[in-house]
Amino acid sequence: MYKFLIKRIIDLIVSIVLLLILSPLFIIIIFILRLTGEGQVFYFQERIGYKNQKFKIIKFATMIKNSPNIGSGSLTLRNDPRVLPFGRFLRKTKINELTQIINVLLGDMSIVGPRPQMEIDFLCYSIDIRNLIYNSKPGITGIGSVIFRDEESFISKSKDPRKFYKNKIAPYKGRLELWYLNNLSFYNDIKIILLTLWVILYPKSNLQYSMIKDLPKNPSHS
């Protein structure tokens, strides 16, 4: 059975290997970020994590400083003016998320799991979901990340992004993350990692629904 101890051991091995492999890329990105935008390399943001405890997530800086207190706040829109030019590339390729390997090493996160939310977005979940969702450590990627890989475009189409997120995205995303918790296995983790790579290359693909048969049904497809 895929217990949390085994998952932690796998996370440690994978994160150490990835950090060694990606170090040259990280050095290049650090150099570019120091010379562009506002010169900020890393962005530390408070998120809700394992057992609903707060921690600081580590990302490459992609937006202007103090961006959570500007414009749409925690929600990033398509063509968001707060995103820096090089930051757009990092966000599109998801490279800005790779520094969370350090969070995995520290024990704050896992490679695969429910995405850690800012408190304002976490509170959009129902109480039942909030009580259960982080019984597994949050992940760099997860089934919610695969389904909502283009969340920015969904939100951007709404006249009220915050209301749309709370009423449309959060309920379904919460159901997806609970599905993961109830179906936690090494096999599903591998499938989610492969799907993450796939949707980065083919963002309009819906392969996840044929690859994982028992996913909660998307209300928009009802």
Steps between C-alpha positions, in 0.01 A plus 500: 500500500622849411542634853621852575842376619569332167372809318739716707798279416415517128457878526846537655671286239323666206551856630873447561548355152294779339689770688832362375374474142333842497778695676654629173157624384437664838833686479410640157152608619643663813745695284224619263266599785774701670549700179135545401174622648548615858805284565309268733590131464280313747149563621390370839127482558297370793285199408280250681672161523497164674233478775405861410826637638649806328839494328698708250493373144808575287462613139706681242380861493273560200299805607566850627558540871193525723285351221258321743390843621449636148229440241334158521702402807569126534336426163716539191316592179591437138744774388515624859697830496669403829688214332850593384611414142739218597248396761247421227737242356566350843127476575404359159760222525434453875873542564418752774351210700817287494658678797236329712734200484665677794164497684486125437847455650396706803196277549240771431384346173492187288567456128131415446212617717227764530632842410570722804273804499527850635261540793258718302465225236500218757193660663316466168481126565206367700567417867488127424772532238713730717492242779632221277692634203841532668501166675754437226794735453443757225678432172702675231244352265169323548183400322357848566805653333453276195130578456543872569834546321350804324313639798605854407297491177190361677509777759577771245174435315297591809382847590559420868811275523479449877132398488562272203786328679297447816180379330634310199866402533545435873214245538623282214865540589419399856326184379802415287739541792280281722497239223880501517497455877259207472698339216854573614739250343838482333327407174276809506795722589688376193196562280461855636869578438472371141178697447668815635775471240242422231275802563799735504570387142133459403300737723168438322516124547245316713706183526455496878136390473587194290818422693326520840150361458345580839577872528213717630295623209563855386174697554564695178487171309171390655 
